[in-house]
């Protein structure tokens, strides 16, 4: 019994020592500089879009980071989105593709405006699927909706990445 207590005490002390350097804190708590993460996100200037899907991405991203309180721009976000489509389901009788998949890839770079240095960059990818029918307009609309879903997903992922980065730096 005495040996079991000592072993468990040693295990607890070893665990406490191991995890002593770990930090757990809320994402939107003040940053190490004292600023709120939301204020840091508002300081990001997002470049204008080059396509309809990029416009959807930009609108969702700006809506997620802006809370109507103006802030001076400290960072510039540049990005490039590429979309590709491919069939994933084929009807067995006719051999015609019926299900498609939009793959959206976003490369981004966050730059400090003052020093013109890249602060962080990366690539994000997501997939959205849609079904095709014999109606032309329905096919166009389904593809556009899939592009919008992919752009919205990319904006959400990028907002989380930027918030996590700005919270720790």
KEZALUM-766986 format. One record per residue: residue number from 1; residue in one letter; chain; x, y, z of N, C-alpha, C, O in turn. Coordinates in steps of 0.02 Angstrom, whole numbers, m for minus. Layout:
# KEZALUM-766986
{keti NUM, "A", "A", {X, Y, Z}, {X, Y, Z}, {X, Y, Z}, {X, Y, Z}}
...
//
This chain:
# KEZALUM-766986
{keti 1, "X", "A", {41, m59, 0}, {0, 0, 0}, {43, 63, 0}, {31, 110, m38}}
{keti 2, "X", "A", {93, 63, 43}, {138, 120, 47}, {174, 132, m19}, {182, 189, m40}}
{keti 3, "X", "A", {196, 78, m51}, {231, 82, m115}, {185, 108, m170}, {207, 146, m214}}
{keti 4, "X", "A", {122, 88, m169}, {74, 111, m219}, {61, 186, m213}, {56, 221, m263}}
{keti 5, "X", "A", {57, 211, m151}, {47, 283, m140}, {107, 323, m165}, {99, 375, m197}}
{keti 6, "X", "A", {166, 298, m151}, {227, 333, m173}, {231, 334, m249}, {250, 384, m279}}
{keti 7, "X", "A", {213, 278, m281}, {215, 274, m354}, {165, 322, m385}, {180, 356, m434}}
{keti 8, "X", "A", {104, 325, m356}, {54, 370, m384}, {74, 443, m372}, {61, 486, m415}}
{keti 9, "X", "A", {104, 458, m315}, {128, 526, m301}, {183, 545, m350}, {184, 601, m376}}
{keti 10, "X", "A", {228, 499, m363}, {282, 512, m410}, {254, 523, m480}, {278, 565, m518}}
{keti 11, "X", "A", {203, 485, m498}, {171, 492, m564}, {137, 560, m571}, {143, 593, m623}}
{keti 12, "X", "A", {102, 582, m519}, {69, 647, m520}, {121, 703, m525}, {111, 750, m563}}
{keti 13, "X", "A", {174, 700, m487}, {226, 751, m490}, {261, 753, m558}, {276, 806, m583}}
{keti 14, "X", "A", {273, 694, m587}, {303, 692, m653}, {257, 723, m705}, {279, 759, m749}}
{keti 15, "X", "A", {193, 708, m700}, {144, 737, m746}, {139, 812, m739}, {135, 848, m789}}
{keti 16, "X", "A", {140, 836, m677}, {136, 908, m665}, {198, 943, m692}, {193, 998, m719}}
{keti 17, "X", "A", {255, 912, m685}, {317, 941, m712}, {316, 942, m788}, {338, 990, m819}}
{keti 18, "X", "A", {290, 889, m817}, {287, 883, m890}, {242, 936, m920}, {259, 966, m971}}
{keti 19, "X", "A", {184, 949, m889}, {136, 995, m916}, {141, 1066, m888}, {98, 1108, m900}}
{keti 20, "X", "A", {192, 1080, m850}, {199, 1146, m820}, {209, 1201, m871}, {188, 1258, m860}}
{keti 21, "X", "A", {239, 1186, m928}, {251, 1236, m980}, {193, 1247, m1027}, {194, 1293, m1067}}
{keti 22, "X", "A", {142, 1205, m1022}, {84, 1211, m1067}, {40, 1269, m1046}, {32, 1284, m987}}
{keti 23, "X", "A", {10, 1301, m1097}, {m36, 1355, m1083}, {m103, 1338, m1114}, {m106, 1316, m1172}}
{keti 24, "X", "A", {m155, 1348, m1078}, {m222, 1342, m1105}, {m257, 1407, m1089}, {m264, 1426, m1031}}
{keti 25, "X", "A", {m279, 1441, m1142}, {m316, 1503, m1131}, {m364, 1512, m1189}, {m354, 1484, m1242}}
{keti 26, "X", "A", {m416, 1551, m1179}, {m465, 1561, m1232}, {m434, 1595, m1293}, {m389, 1637, m1286}}
{keti 27, "X", "A", {m458, 1577, m1352}, {m432, 1606, m1414}, {m441, 1681, m1416}, {m396, 1717, m1438}}
{keti 28, "X", "A", {m497, 1706, m1394}, {m511, 1777, m1398}, {m493, 1816, m1335}, {m518, 1871, m1324}}
{keti 29, "X", "A", {m451, 1787, m1293}, {m424, 1823, m1235}, {m373, 1874, m1262}, {m352, 1869, m1319}}
{keti 30, "X", "A", {m354, 1922, m1222}, {m304, 1971, m1246}, {m239, 1937, m1267}, {m218, 1887, m1237}}
{keti 31, "X", "A", {m208, 1964, m1318}, {m145, 1938, m1343}, {m89, 1954, m1295}, {m100, 1992, m1247}}
{keti 32, "X", "A", {m28, 1928, m1305}, {28, 1945, m1261}, {43, 2020, m1258}, {71, 2044, m1209}}
{keti 33, "X", "A", {24, 2057, m1312}, {35, 2130, m1311}, {m21, 2168, m1277}, {m16, 2229, m1269}}
{keti 34, "X", "A", {m74, 2133, m1255}, {m129, 2165, m1221}, {m188, 2182, m1266}, {m242, 2200, m1241}}
{keti 35, "X", "A", {m180, 2177, m1331}, {m234, 2190, m1378}, {m282, 2131, m1379}, {m262, 2075, m1363}}
{keti 36, "X", "A", {m344, 2143, m1399}, {m390, 2087, m1408}, {m378, 2058, m1478}, {m356, 2093, m1524}}
{keti 37, "X", "A", {m392, 1994, m1485}, {m383, 1961, m1550}, {m430, 1992, m1601}, {m412, 1999, m1660}}
{keti 38, "X", "A", {m490, 2010, m1580}, {m538, 2041, m1626}, {m510, 2108, m1652}, {m520, 2123, m1711}}
{keti 39, "X", "A", {m477, 2146, m1610}, {m446, 2209, m1633}, {m390, 2195, m1682}, {m382, 2232, m1731}}
{keti 40, "X", "A", {m351, 2143, m1670}, {m298, 2125, m1716}, {m327, 2102, m1783}, {m301, 2119, m1836}}
{keti 41, "X", "A", {m382, 2065, m1781}, {m413, 2043, m1843}, {m441, 2101, m1883}, {m438, 2102, m1944}}
{keti 42, "X", "A", {m469, 2151, m1848}, {m495, 2211, m1882}, {m440, 2250, m1917}, {m454, 2288, m1964}}
{keti 43, "X", "A", {m378, 2241, m1896}, {m322, 2278, m1926}, {m297, 2245, m1990}, {m246, 2266, m2017}}
{keti 44, "X", "A", {m331, 2193, m2014}, {m311, 2159, m2075}, {m347, 2190, m2134}, {m409, 2193, m2135}}
{keti 45, "X", "A", {m309, 2213, m2183}, {m337, 2239, m2246}, {m338, 2183, m2297}, {m285, 2156, m2315}}
{keti 46, "X", "A", {m397, 2164, m2320}, {m404, 2108, m2366}, {m407, 2136, m2437}, {m446, 2180, m2452}}
{keti 47, "X", "A", {m364, 2108, m2481}, {m360, 2134, m2550}, {m425, 2121, m2587}, {m463, 2076, m2570}}
{keti 48, "X", "A", {m439, 2161, m2639}, {m501, 2152, m2678}, {m500, 2086, m2716}, {m447, 2059, m2732}}
{keti 49, "X", "A", {m559, 2059, m2730}, {m563, 1994, m2763}, {m553, 2000, m2839}, {m560, 2053, m2868}}
{keti 50, "X", "A", {m536, 1942, m2869}, {m527, 1940, m2941}, {m581, 1898, m2975}, {m586, 1898, m3037}}
{keti 51, "X", "A", {m622, 1863, m2936}, {m675, 1821, m2966}, {m736, 1822, m2920}, {m733, 1847, m2864}}
{keti 52, "X", "A", {m791, 1793, m2944}, {m852, 1790, m2904}, {m842, 1748, m2841}, {m865, 1768, m2788}}
{keti 53, "X", "A", {m808, 1691, m2847}, {m795, 1648, m2789}, {m751, 1684, m2738}, {m761, 1677, m2677}}
{keti 54, "X", "A", {m702, 1722, m2762}, {m659, 1761, m2716}, {m700, 1816, m2682}, {m686, 1833, m2624}}
{keti 55, "X", "A", {m749, 1844, m2717}, {m792, 1894, m2686}, {m833, 1864, m2629}, {m840, 1895, m2576}}
{keti 56, "X", "A", {m859, 1804, m2639}, {m896, 1770, m2586}, {m849, 1757, m2527}, {m867, 1769, m2470}}
{keti 57, "X", "A", {m789, 1732, m2541}, {m738, 1720, m2490}, {m723, 1784, m2451}, {m724, 1783, m2389}}
{keti 58, "X", "A", {m710, 1837, m2486}, {m692, 1901, m2454}, {m749, 1928, m2411}, {m738, 1951, m2355}}
{keti 59, "X", "A", {m811, 1925, m2437}, {m868, 1949, m2399}, {m877, 1911, m2334}, {m888, 1941, m2281}}
{keti 60, "X", "A", {m873, 1845, m2337}, {m881, 1804, m2277}, {m824, 1818, m2227}, {m835, 1823, m2167}}
{keti 61, "X", "A", {m763, 1824, m2253}, {m705, 1838, m2209}, {m713, 1906, m2175}, {m703, 1912, m2115}}
{keti 62, "X", "A", {m730, 1957, m2214}, {m738, 2024, m2185}, {m795, 2026, m2134}, {m789, 2059, m2082}}
{keti 63, "X", "A", {m850, 1991, m2149}, {m905, 1989, m2101}, {m884, 1955, m2037}, {m907, 1974, m1983}}
{keti 64, "X", "A", {m839, 1906, m2041}, {m817, 1870, m1982}, {m766, 1907, m1940}, {m762, 1897, m1879}}
{keti 65, "X", "A", {m726, 1952, m1971}, {m674, 1986, m1932}, {m692, 2058, m1915}, {m659, 2088, m1872}}
{keti 66, "X", "A", {m743, 2086, m1946}, {m759, 2156, m1934}, {m819, 2161, m1888}, {m869, 2127, m1899}}
{keti 67, "X", "A", {m814, 2202, m1837}, {m872, 2213, m1793}, {m891, 2287, m1790}, {m912, 2312, m1738}}
{keti 68, "X", "A", {m883, 2321, m1846}, {m905, 2391, m1856}, {m866, 2442, m1815}, {m887, 2500, m1810}}
{keti 69, "X", "A", {m810, 2421, m1786}, {m767, 2469, m1751}, {m705, 2479, m1794}, {m667, 2433, m1804}}
{keti 70, "X", "A", {m696, 2540, m1821}, {m639, 2550, m1865}, {m572, 2542, m1830}, {m564, 2558, m1771}}
{keti 71, "X", "A", {m524, 2515, m1867}, {m457, 2506, m1840}, {m407, 2521, m1896}, {m420, 2506, m1954}}
{keti 72, "X", "A", {m350, 2550, m1879}, {m300, 2563, m1930}, {m271, 2496, m1956}, {m261, 2449, m1918}}
{keti 73, "X", "A", {m259, 2494, m2021}, {m233, 2433, m2051}, {m160, 2423, m2032}, {m118, 2466, m2044}}
{keti 74, "X", "A", {m145, 2365, m2003}, {m76, 2346, m1986}, {m51, 2290, m2031}, {9, 2281, m2040}}
{keti 75, "X", "A", {m98, 2251, m2058}, {m80, 2193, m2099}, {m117, 2196, m2165}, {m171, 2225, m2171}}
{keti 76, "X", "A", {m87, 2165, m2216}, {m119, 2158, m2281}, {m124, 2084, m2297}, {m74, 2048, m2293}}
{keti 77, "X", "A", {m183, 2062, m2315}, {m195, 1993, m2333}, {m202, 1988, m2408}, {m248, 2017, m2438}}
{keti 78, "X", "A", {m156, 1952, m2440}, {m161, 1937, m2511}, {m176, 1863, m2518}, {m155, 1822, m2477}}
{keti 79, "X", "A", {m212, 1846, m2570}, {m233, 1777, m2579}, {m246, 1762, m2652}, {m255, 1807, m2693}}
{keti 80, "X", "A", {m246, 1698, m2668}, {m264, 1675, m2735}, {m304, 1610, m2726}, {m282, 1563, m2693}}
{keti 81, "X", "A", {m362, 1609, m2757}, {m405, 1550, m2752}, {m409, 1516, m2819}, {m416, 1548, m2871}}
{keti 82, "X", "A", {m404, 1450, m2818}, {m414, 1412, m2880}, {m468, 1360, m2868}, {m472, 1329, m2815}}
{keti 83, "X", "A", {m510, 1351, m2919}, {m565, 1304, m2916}, {m556, 1253, m2972}, {m540, 1271, m3028}}
{keti 84, "X", "A", {m568, 1191, m2956}, {m568, 1139, m3008}, {m627, 1093, m2996}, {m648, 1083, m2939}}
{keti 85, "X", "A", {m654, 1066, m3050}, {m713, 1024, m3046}, {m698, 956, m3077}, {m663, 952, m3127}}
{keti 86, "X", "A", {m725, 904, m3047}, {m717, 837, m3074}, {m776, 794, m3056}, {m809, 804, m3005}}
{keti 87, "X", "A", {m790, 745, m3098}, {m846, 701, m3085}, {m826, 647, m3036}, {m770, 622, m3037}}
{keti 88, "X", "A", {m873, 630, m2993}, {m860, 579, m2943}, {m912, 523, m2944}, {m902, 471, m2913}}
{keti 89, "X", "A", {m968, 534, m2980}, {m1019, 483, m2985}, {m1044, 477, m3056}, {m1058, 528, m3088}}
{keti 90, "X", "A", {m1050, 417, m3081}, {m1072, 405, m3151}, {m1133, 360, m3149}, {m1134, 308, m3115}}
{keti 91, "X", "A", {m1184, 380, m3187}, {m1244, 339, m3192}, {m1228, 275, m3230}, {m1197, 277, m3283}}
{keti 92, "X", "A", {m1249, 219, m3202}, {m1229, 154, m3231}, {m1262, 140, m3299}, {m1231, 107, m3340}}
{keti 93, "X", "A", {m1323, 163, m3310}, {m1358, 147, m3373}, {m1331, 189, m3431}, {m1316, 162, m3484}}
{keti 94, "X", "A", {m1325, 254, m3421}, {m1305, 299, m3475}, {m1231, 314, m3477}, {m1204, 334, m3528}}
{keti 95, "X", "A", {m1197, 305, m3421}, {m1126, 321, m3418}, {m1112, 395, m3412}, {m1056, 418, m3423}}
{keti 96, "X", "A", {m1163, 435, m3396}, {m1158, 507, m3390}, {m1142, 525, m3317}, {m1172, 498, m3271}}
{keti 97, "X", "A", {m1094, 570, m3306}, {m1079, 591, m3238}, {m1139, 626, m3206}, {m1171, 668, m3238}}
{keti 98, "X", "A", {m1155, 608, m3144}, {m1212, 639, m3109}, {m1190, 677, m3047}, {m1226, 721, m3024}}
{keti 99, "X", "A", {m1134, 661, m3020}, {m1109, 695, m2960}, {m1041, 725, m2975}, {m998, 692, m3004}}
{keti 100, "X", "A", {m1033, 786, m2954}, {m970, 822, m2965}, {m943, 848, m2899}, {m979, 851, m2849}}
{keti 101, "X", "A", {m880, 866, m2900}, {m847, 892, m2841}, {m806, 953, m2861}, {m768, 952, m2909}}
{keti 102, "X", "A", {m815, 1006, m2824}, {m775, 1067, m2832}, {m719, 1064, m2780}, {m733, 1057, m2720}}
{keti 103, "X", "A", {m657, 1069, m2802}, {m601, 1073, m2756}, {m576, 1145, m2757}, {m557, 1171, m2810}}
{keti 104, "X", "A", {m577, 1177, m2700}, {m556, 1247, m2694}, {m491, 1249, m2653}, {m487, 1221, m2599}}
{keti 105, "X", "A", {m442, 1283, m2681}, {m377, 1291, m2647}, {m364, 1366, m2640}, {m371, 1404, m2687}}
{keti 106, "X", "A", {m343, 1386, m2580}, {m329, 1456, m2566}, {m257, 1462, m2540}, {m240, 1431, m2489}}
{keti 107, "X", "A", {m216, 1501, m2574}, {m150, 1518, m2549}, {m154, 1589, m2522}, {m181, 1633, m2555}}
{keti 108, "X", "A", {m129, 1599, m2462}, {m134, 1665, m2431}, {m67, 1687, m2402}, {m23, 1646, m2388}}
{keti 109, "X", "A", {m61, 1753, m2394}, {m1, 1782, m2363}, {m23, 1843, m2323}, {m55, 1888, m2350}}
{keti 110, "X", "A", {m5, 1844, m2259}, {m18, 1901, m2216}, {46, 1940, m2209}, {97, 1912, m2186}}
{keti 111, "X", "A", {45, 2003, m2228}, {105, 2044, m2229}, {97, 2103, m2181}, {43, 2133, m2178}}
{keti 112, "X", "A", {149, 2119, m2145}, {150, 2178, m2102}, {158, 2238, m2149}, {207, 2242, m2186}}
{keti 113, "X", "A", {112, 2285, m2146}, {113, 2342, m2192}, {173, 2386, m2179}, {204, 2411, m2226}}
{keti 114, "X", "A", {191, 2396, m2116}, {246, 2441, m2099}, {313, 2416, m2123}, {353, 2454, m2151}}
{keti 115, "X", "A", {327, 2352, m2112}, {393, 2325, m2130}, {393, 2287, m2197}, {446, 2269, m2222}}
{keti 116, "X", "A", {334, 2275, m2225}, {326, 2237, m2288}, {353, 2166, m2282}, {371, 2135, m2333}}
{keti 117, "X", "A", {357, 2140, m2222}, {380, 2071, m2212}, {320, 2024, m2206}, {268, 2043, m2178}}
{keti 118, "X", "A", {328, 1964, m2231}, {275, 1914, m2225}, {273, 1889, m2153}, {323, 1867, m2125}}
{keti 119, "X", "A", {214, 1894, m2123}, {205, 1873, m2055}, {187, 1799, m2052}, {214, 1761, m2012}}
{keti 120, "X", "A", {140, 1779, m2095}, {121, 1709, m2100}, {92, 1696, m2169}, {67, 1742, m2202}}
{keti 121, "X", "A", {97, 1635, m2191}, {67, 1616, m2256}, {49, 1542, m2253}, {68, 1507, m2207}}
{keti 122, "X", "A", {14, 1520, m2303}, {m6, 1450, m2305}, {m54, 1436, m2361}, {m69, 1479, m2402}}
{keti 123, "X", "A", {m76, 1374, m2363}, {m123, 1351, m2413}, {m178, 1312, m2379}, {m165, 1272, m2333}}
{keti 124, "X", "A", {m240, 1323, m2400}, {m298, 1289, m2373}, {m335, 1257, m2432}, {m339, 1287, m2486}}
{keti 125, "X", "A", {m362, 1199, m2422}, {m402, 1167, m2474}, {m466, 1138, m2443}, {m467, 1118, m2386}}
{keti 126, "X", "A", {m519, 1138, m2483}, {m582, 1108, m2462}, {m619, 1081, m2523}, {m601, 1096, m2580}}
{keti 127, "X", "A", {m670, 1042, m2510}, {m708, 1010, m2564}, {m782, 1021, m2551}, {m805, 1017, m2494}}
{keti 128, "X", "A", {m820, 1033, m2605}, {m893, 1037, m2601}, {m921, 998, m2661}, {m896, 1005, m2717}}
{keti 129, "X", "A", {m971, 959, m2649}, {m999, 918, m2703}, {m1068, 943, m2724}, {m1101, 978, m2686}}
{keti 130, "X", "A", {m1088, 924, m2784}, {m1155, 941, m2809}, {m1176, 889, m2860}, {m1135, 855, m2890}}
{keti 131, "X", "A", {m1242, 884, m2870}, {m1271, 838, m2918}, {m1292, 875, m2981}, {m1311, 933, m2978}}
{keti 132, "X", "A", {m1288, 840, m3036}, {m1309, 869, m3100}, {m1373, 835, m3122}, {m1387, 777, m3106}}
{keti 133, "X", "A", {m1412, 873, m3160}, {m1474, 846, m3186}, {m1478, 861, m3261}, {m1429, 882, m3291}}
{keti 134, "X", "A", {m1536, 850, m3290}, {m1544, 864, m3362}, {m1562, 937, m3375}, {m1567, 957, m3433}}
{keti 135, "X", "A", {m1571, 977, m3323}, {m1588, 1048, m3331}, {m1526, 1091, m3328}, {m1488, 1089, m3280}}
{keti 136, "X", "A", {m1516, 1130, m3380}, {m1455, 1170, m3386}, {m1450, 1221, m3330}, {m1397, 1227, m3299}}
{keti 137, "X", "A", {m1503, 1259, m3317}, {m1500, 1310, m3266}, {m1487, 1280, m3197}, {m1450, 1307, m3157}}
{keti 138, "X", "A", {m1519, 1223, m3183}, {m1509, 1189, m3119}, {m1436, 1169, m3110}, {m1409, 1172, m3055}}
{keti 139, "X", "A", {m1403, 1148, m3164}, {m1333, 1129, m3161}, {m1288, 1189, m3147}, {m1241, 1185, m3107}}
{keti 140, "X", "A", {m1303, 1244, m3179}, {m1264, 1306, m3168}, {m1272, 1328, m3095}, {m1223, 1346, m3062}}
{keti 141, "X", "A", {m1334, 1328, m3072}, {m1348, 1350, m3003}, {m1316, 1303, m2952}, {m1289, 1326, m2901}}
{keti 142, "X", "A", {m1318, 1238, m2964}, {m1289, 1189, m2918}, {m1213, 1199, m2914}, {m1184, 1195, m2860}}
{keti 143, "X", "A", {m1181, 1210, m2971}, {m1108, 1222, m2971}, {m1090, 1286, m2934}, {m1042, 1288, m2896}}
{keti 144, "X", "A", {m1130, 1338, m2946}, {m1118, 1402, m2911}, {m1127, 1395, m2836}, {m1089, 1423, m2797}}
{keti 145, "X", "A", {m1178, 1358, m2815}, {m1189, 1348, m2744}, {m1131, 1309, m2712}, {m1111, 1324, m2656}}
{keti 146, "X", "A", {m1105, 1260, m2748}, {m1047, 1222, m2723}, {m986, 1268, m2717}, {m949, 1263, m2668}}
{keti 147, "X", "A", {m976, 1312, m2765}, {m921, 1360, m2761}, {m929, 1406, m2701}, {m881, 1420, m2665}}
{keti 148, "X", "A", {m991, 1428, m2689}, {m1004, 1472, m2631}, {m992, 1435, m2566}, {m963, 1464, m2520}}
{keti 149, "X", "A", {m1012, 1372, m2561}, {m1000, 1333, m2500}, {m925, 1324, m2489}, {m901, 1329, m2432}}
{keti 150, "X", "A", {m888, 1311, m2542}, {m816, 1302, m2535}, {m783, 1368, m2514}, {m739, 1367, m2470}}
{keti 151, "X", "A", {m803, 1424, m2543}, {m774, 1489, m2526}, {m791, 1507, m2453}, {m748, 1535, m2418}}
{keti 152, "X", "A", {m851, 1492, m2431}, {m871, 1505, m2362}, {m831, 1463, m2313}, {m810, 1488, m2261}}
{keti 153, "X", "A", {m819, 1400, m2331}, {m778, 1357, m2288}, {m707, 1383, m2283}, {m678, 1384, m2229}}
{keti 154, "X", "A", {m678, 1403, m2340}, {m610, 1430, m2340}, {m605, 1492, m2296}, {m556, 1501, m2260}}
{keti 155, "X", "A", {m656, 1536, m2300}, {m655, 1597, m2259}, {m657, 1580, m2184}, {m621, 1611, m2145}}
{keti 156, "X", "A", {m697, 1531, m2166}, {m700, 1511, m2095}, {m635, 1482, m2070}, {m613, 1497, m2015}}
{keti 157, "X", "A", {m604, 1440, m2111}, {m540, 1410, m2092}, {m486, 1464, m2086}, {m448, 1464, m2038}}
{keti 158, "X", "A", {m484, 1510, m2135}, {m433, 1562, m2133}, {m443, 1609, m2073}, {m394, 1629, m2042}}
{keti 159, "X", "A", {m505, 1625, m2057}, {m518, 1668, m1999}, {m491, 1635, m1936}, {m460, 1668, m1894}}
{keti 160, "X", "A", {m503, 1570, m1929}, {m478, 1534, m1870}, {m402, 1532, m1869}, {m372, 1540, m1816}}
{keti 161, "X", "A", {m371, 1521, m1927}, {m298, 1520, m1929}, {m269, 1588, m1912}, {m220, 1593, m1874}}
{keti 162, "X", "A", {m298, 1642, m1939}, {m273, 1709, m1925}, {m282, 1726, m1851}, {m238, 1755, m1820}}
{keti 163, "X", "A", {m340, 1708, m1823}, {m353, 1722, m1752}, {m303, 1684, m1708}, {m276, 1712, m1660}}
{keti 164, "X", "A", {m291, 1621, m1724}, {m243, 1582, m1684}, {m173, 1611, m1690}, {m137, 1614, m1641}}
{keti 165, "X", "A", {m154, 1632, m1750}, {m87, 1661, m1759}, {m80, 1727, m1722}, {m32, 1737, m1686}}
{keti 166, "X", "A", {m130, 1771, m1730}, {m127, 1837, m1698}, {m133, 1832, m1622}, {m108, 1875, m1587}}
{keti 167, "X", "A", {m165, 1780, m1597}, {m172, 1771, m1524}, {m106, 1753, m1492}, {m95, 1767, m1433}}
{keti 168, "X", "A", {m62, 1721, m1530}, {2, 1698, m1501}, {61, 1743, m1519}, {116, 1732, m1494}}
{keti 169, "X", "A", {52, 1792, m1562}, {108, 1835, m1582}, {93, 1908, m1568}, {135, 1951, m1582}}
//
